[in-house]
Amino acid sequence: MDQRLRLVRVGLLMAGALFLVDTLFGLIAMLGIGFDTVQDVVLVLCLTMAFPIYLVGLYSLGAATILLWFFFLAQWVDTCFNGVTPSFVNPFDWWYGDTVFVAALIVQLSYIALRRAGFDEYVALLDVLRPKNAEAL
């Protein structure tokens, strides 16, 4: 098997693990937030949607990559509006923003590596994780 494909697999699995941890944290944090206002609902969505958006990669890695960056930006905007007075904040002030950024970057770099290596038939997450033929093993 090509070494680049193996590295892409490890990267995508690591990114998936990071998104899963973020989503599990969001599910626990959601218990203390509630759904009283629209701002609370948006905050809960920003805390819990990391892994489901990553799972869009089961259909298309390109779409998942774009949606993960939009998710990072949406989370940043939500963080800016969560204070008593809206203010511009650093998206890397807490570990959740850091892990979403790093995992989205890993997915982006893995997708670029697949395209540059000529693995055009690997367009979905399952295509990358499961070899198409026995010779690839």
C-alpha positions in Angstrom: 0.0 0.0 0.0 1.2 3.5 -0.7 2.8 5.2 2.3 0.9 8.4 1.6 -2.4 6.6 1.7 -1.5 5.0 5.0 -0.6 8.5 6.4 -3.9 9.9 5.1 -5.8 7.1 6.8 -4.1 7.7 10.1 -4.7 11.5 9.8 -8.4 11.0 9.1 -8.8 8.6 12.0 -7.0 11.1 14.3 -9.2 13.9 13.1 -12.3 11.7 13.6 -11.2 10.9 17.2 -10.7 14.6 17.9 -14.1 15.5 16.6 -15.7 12.7 18.5 -14.1 13.9 21.8 -15.3 17.5 21.0 -18.8 16.3 20.4 -18.9 14.2 23.6 -17.7 17.2 25.5 -20.5 19.2 23.9 -23.1 16.7 24.8 -22.0 16.9 28.5 -21.8 20.7 28.4 -25.2 20.8 26.8 -26.8 19.5 30.0 -25.9 22.7 31.8 -26.8 25.1 29.1 -30.4 24.3 28.2 -32.5 25.6 25.3 -34.0 28.8 26.8 -32.9 31.3 24.1 -31.9 31.1 20.5 -28.3 31.9 21.5 -28.3 28.9 23.8 -29.5 26.7 20.9 -26.8 28.0 18.6 -24.2 27.4 21.3 -25.4 23.8 21.8 -25.2 23.2 18.1 -21.7 24.6 18.0 -20.7 22.3 20.8 -22.3 19.2 19.4 -22.0 19.3 15.6 -18.3 18.6 15.1 -18.5 14.8 14.6 -21.7 14.8 12.6 -20.2 17.3 10.1 -17.1 15.1 10.0 -19.4 12.2 9.1 -20.4 14.1 5.9 -17.1 12.7 4.8 -18.7 9.3 4.4 -20.3 10.8 1.3 -17.7 13.3 0.2 -14.4 14.4 1.7 -14.4 17.6 -0.3 -17.8 18.6 1.1 -16.8 17.6 4.7 -13.6 19.7 4.4 -15.6 22.8 3.3 -18.3 22.3 6.0 -15.7 21.8 8.7 -14.1 25.2 7.9 -17.6 26.8 7.9 -18.3 25.1 11.2 -15.0 26.5 12.7 -16.0 30.0 11.5 -19.6 29.6 12.8 -18.2 28.5 16.2 -15.9 31.5 16.3 -18.7 33.9 15.6 -20.9 32.2 18.2 -18.0 32.6 20.7 -17.8 36.3 19.9 -21.5 36.8 20.7 -21.6 34.7 23.9 -20.3 37.4 26.2 -22.4 40.0 28.0 -21.4 42.5 25.3 -20.4 41.0 21.9 -16.7 41.4 21.3 -14.0 40.0 19.0 -12.3 37.1 20.7 -9.5 34.8 19.8 -10.9 31.4 18.5 -8.0 29.7 20.1 -8.7 30.9 23.7 -9.9 27.5 24.8 -9.1 23.9 23.8 -12.4 23.3 21.9 -11.4 25.9 19.2 -7.9 24.5 19.1 -9.0 20.9 18.5 -11.6 21.9 15.9 -9.0 23.9 14.0 -6.4 21.2 14.2 -8.8 18.4 13.2 -10.2 20.5 10.3 -6.6 21.2 9.2 -5.8 17.5 9.3 -8.9 16.7 7.1 -7.9 19.5 4.7 -4.3 18.3 4.4 -5.4 14.7 4.0 -7.8 15.6 1.2 -5.0 17.6 -0.6 -2.6 14.7 -0.2 -5.1 12.3 -1.7 -5.6 14.6 -4.7 -1.9 15.3 -5.3 -1.0 11.6 -5.0 -3.4 10.7 -7.7 -5.9 8.8 -5.6 -8.9 10.4 -7.4 -11.0 7.3 -6.8 -10.9 8.0 -3.0 -13.6 10.6 -2.8 -15.3 9.5 0.5 -14.1 8.5 3.9 -15.1 4.9 3.5 -13.1 4.8 0.2 -10.0 5.9 2.1 -10.4 3.6 5.1 -11.4 0.5 3.0 -9.1 -0.6 0.2 -10.9 -1.1 -3.1 -9.0 -4.2 -4.0 -6.9 -6.8 -2.2 -3.7 -5.8 -3.9 -3.7 -2.5 -1.9 -3.1 -4.5 1.3 
